[in-house]
Amino acid sequence: MVVGRLITGWAKRINPPRLLDPAMGDIASIRANQNATFSATIVSISAPREVTNSRGTTSVADATIQDATGTTTLTLWGEDIAKYKAGMKIQITDGWVRDYKGKPQVSLGRSGKITVLP
């Protein structure tokens, strides 16, 4: 029992809780075929268009986002299109980056999320 407590206490000292995400990056650091976490401002959102994929027909729109290091495209699907507006500051957590016509493009992928920042 004492050994378990010592190990637990030791682990807490070695791995303290993190207040900031050390994986937080910026647009200039994102790379295709990787997940990315960064903050940006939505500059504009294109008009939604209908697309058909293996899951059926849905709406998709491209948001242009930027930070101090650059600009990229965020793909918004379905209900997400109405949630965001130009001028909003957002944090993308665990977004999926793919290459589209030689440029990185971000979507939420399977595990990503968007948080609106104050």
GICOR-V703962 format. One record per residue. N is the residue number from 1. SS is DSSP state (@ for helix, = for strand, . for the rest). OMEGA is omega in radians with two decimals (none if undefined). Layout:
n:N ss:SS omega:OMEGA
n:N ss:SS omega:OMEGA
This chain:
n:1 ss:. omega:-3.13
n:2 ss:@ omega:-3.14
n:3 ss:@ omega:3.12
n:4 ss:@ omega:3.12
n:5 ss:@ omega:3.13
n:6 ss:@ omega:-3.14
n:7 ss:@ omega:3.13
n:8 ss:@ omega:3.12
n:9 ss:@ omega:3.12
n:10 ss:@ omega:-3.13
n:11 ss:@ omega:3.13
n:12 ss:@ omega:3.13
n:13 ss:@ omega:-3.13
n:14 ss:@ omega:-3.10
n:15 ss:. omega:-3.14
n:16 ss:. omega:3.09
n:17 ss:. omega:-3.12
n:18 ss:. omega:3.11
n:19 ss:. omega:3.12
n:20 ss:. omega:3.13
n:21 ss:. omega:-3.11
n:22 ss:. omega:3.14
n:23 ss:. omega:-3.12
n:24 ss:= omega:-3.12
n:25 ss:= omega:3.09
n:26 ss:. omega:-3.07
n:27 ss:@ omega:-3.13
n:28 ss:@ omega:-3.07
n:29 ss:@ omega:-3.10
n:30 ss:. omega:-3.12
n:31 ss:. omega:3.14
n:32 ss:. omega:3.11
n:33 ss:. omega:3.08
n:34 ss:= omega:3.00
n:35 ss:= omega:-3.11
n:36 ss:= omega:3.06
n:37 ss:= omega:-3.12
n:38 ss:= omega:3.08
n:39 ss:= omega:3.13
n:40 ss:= omega:3.08
n:41 ss:= omega:3.10
n:42 ss:= omega:-3.14
n:43 ss:= omega:-3.14
n:44 ss:= omega:3.08
n:45 ss:= omega:-3.14
n:46 ss:. omega:3.04
n:47 ss:. omega:3.12
n:48 ss:. omega:3.05
n:49 ss:= omega:-3.14
n:50 ss:= omega:3.06
n:51 ss:= omega:3.09
n:52 ss:= omega:3.08
n:53 ss:= omega:-3.08
n:54 ss:. omega:-3.14
n:55 ss:. omega:-3.13
n:56 ss:= omega:-3.13
n:57 ss:= omega:3.13
n:58 ss:= omega:3.10
n:59 ss:= omega:3.08
n:60 ss:= omega:3.09
n:61 ss:= omega:3.12
n:62 ss:= omega:3.07
n:63 ss:= omega:3.02
n:64 ss:= omega:-3.14
n:65 ss:= omega:-3.14
n:66 ss:= omega:2.95
n:67 ss:= omega:-3.09
n:68 ss:. omega:-3.06
n:69 ss:. omega:-3.13
n:70 ss:= omega:-3.09
n:71 ss:= omega:3.05
n:72 ss:= omega:-3.13
n:73 ss:= omega:3.03
n:74 ss:= omega:3.12
n:75 ss:= omega:3.12
n:76 ss:= omega:-3.10
n:77 ss:= omega:2.98
n:78 ss:. omega:-3.07
n:79 ss:. omega:3.14
n:80 ss:@ omega:-3.09
n:81 ss:@ omega:-3.09
n:82 ss:@ omega:-3.08
n:83 ss:@ omega:-2.98
n:84 ss:. omega:-3.12
n:85 ss:. omega:3.07
n:86 ss:. omega:-3.14
n:87 ss:. omega:3.13
n:88 ss:. omega:3.01
n:89 ss:= omega:-3.06
n:90 ss:= omega:2.94
n:91 ss:= omega:3.06
n:92 ss:= omega:-3.14
n:93 ss:= omega:3.09
n:94 ss:= omega:3.08
n:95 ss:= omega:3.13
n:96 ss:= omega:-3.13
n:97 ss:= omega:3.04
n:98 ss:= omega:3.11
n:99 ss:= omega:3.07
n:100 ss:= omega:-3.12
n:101 ss:. omega:3.06
n:102 ss:. omega:-3.13
n:103 ss:= omega:3.09
n:104 ss:= omega:3.11
n:105 ss:= omega:-3.03
n:106 ss:= omega:2.97
n:107 ss:= omega:-3.12
n:108 ss:. omega:3.13
n:109 ss:. omega:-3.08
n:110 ss:. omega:-3.00
n:111 ss:. omega:-3.07
n:112 ss:. omega:3.05
n:113 ss:= omega:3.10
n:114 ss:= omega:3.08
n:115 ss:= omega:3.07
n:116 ss:= omega:-3.12
n:117 ss:= omega:3.12
n:118 ss:. omega:none
